[in-house]
């Protein structure tokens, strides 16, 4: 099986390449070869490679810059995925695509379910929702996985930013009134690989919309405290952390206060039990990123 993965250097794409290493021939393409902002390039590459499965792990994820780069955000997050869906349908192969909790406004007091009303607060959220809709408008086999607060040991994310700042600064103020579930890219990749295995064994269809995030919940401040504890154990913590309200930390893009996702449907349909966010964080921080150790270190996603 040939699996086309977009965004080859991105944090999720790199974890997918590890998790799917034994599932077939991986065709991981970067922006120079397959740029989601270039529809004709997308069509050319997909028709040339003729994959059996397409996984779109690329996205415009710069939430605040997206406010002033609307055209670019929509090109990558909406138009590009729509073209991928069209080409996947043309080849009669499935498309797996990742979306975000930012499609919601965060006003719901409980975790969000797949059928809840979407109301993004930012251009980034709007562009990701438009991507979902573009894929759904194509009559092809597709699986959309919404996740939240993604981090890893690669790329640019909250974990790496906090690790750096906590060693550089004497004090840091972290938002404490936005709640969600930090989700390791390795967890997402491992769950995706298990879904692909089940699909290949005829146990499910790659169709529909699912929520996929770690279990449990915390604030950005709580997430930062767990990162700080790990640095403290290594003798590398310098900064003192303090909680702050989001209104006292203005950003270009507004974030949802509640980013919690209800993953019961994923567990029911695919028999997957996702890990607690703190347990997954510890695995991430302790794990060498080599394919031969990946399966051994990953009890991160289990059959329910």
HUGI-V297536 format. One line per field, one symbol per residue. phi: phi as a letter, one per 30 degrees, with the letter a starting at -180 (. if undefined). psi: psi as a letter, one per 40 degrees, with the letter a starting at -180 (. if undefined). burial: 1 if it has 24 or more other ideal C-beta (glycine too) atoms within 12 Angstrom, else 0. Layout:
phi: ???
psi: ???
burial: ???
//
This chain:
phi: .ccdcdiecddddddddddceccldcccccddcbcddbeddedddddddhdcacbcccadcdddedecbeddddddcbdeeddedddddddibdbcbcbbdddccidddcedcddddcadcbdedddddddedddddcdbdbbccdbbhdbacbibadedddedddcccdbbcbdbcccabebdeddddddddddddddddicacdbjbbcbbddiaacddddddddddddddcicdcdccbdbdddcbdbdcdcddccdcdcddddddchccddddddddddedccdcbedcddddcddbbdd
psi: hhhhhifdeidddddddddedeeahhghhadddgheegdddddddddddgiehhhgeiihegdddddefdddddddedddddddddddddefiihhihaieeeieeeheiihideihigieiddddddddddddddehgihihhhhaifhiaeiahiddddddddeedidihhhhefhhahhhhddddddddddddddddefeihghahihhiiiaiiiddddddddddddddefehdihiiiiiddeghidhhihdhehhheddddddefhhiiidddddddddehighddedddegfdhih.
burial: 0011111111111111111110100111101011111010111011001011111111111110010010011111111111111111001011111111111111000011010101011111111111111111010111111111111111101110011011000001011111111111111111111111101000010101111111111111111111110110000010101000010000001111111111101110110111111111111110101000010011011000
//
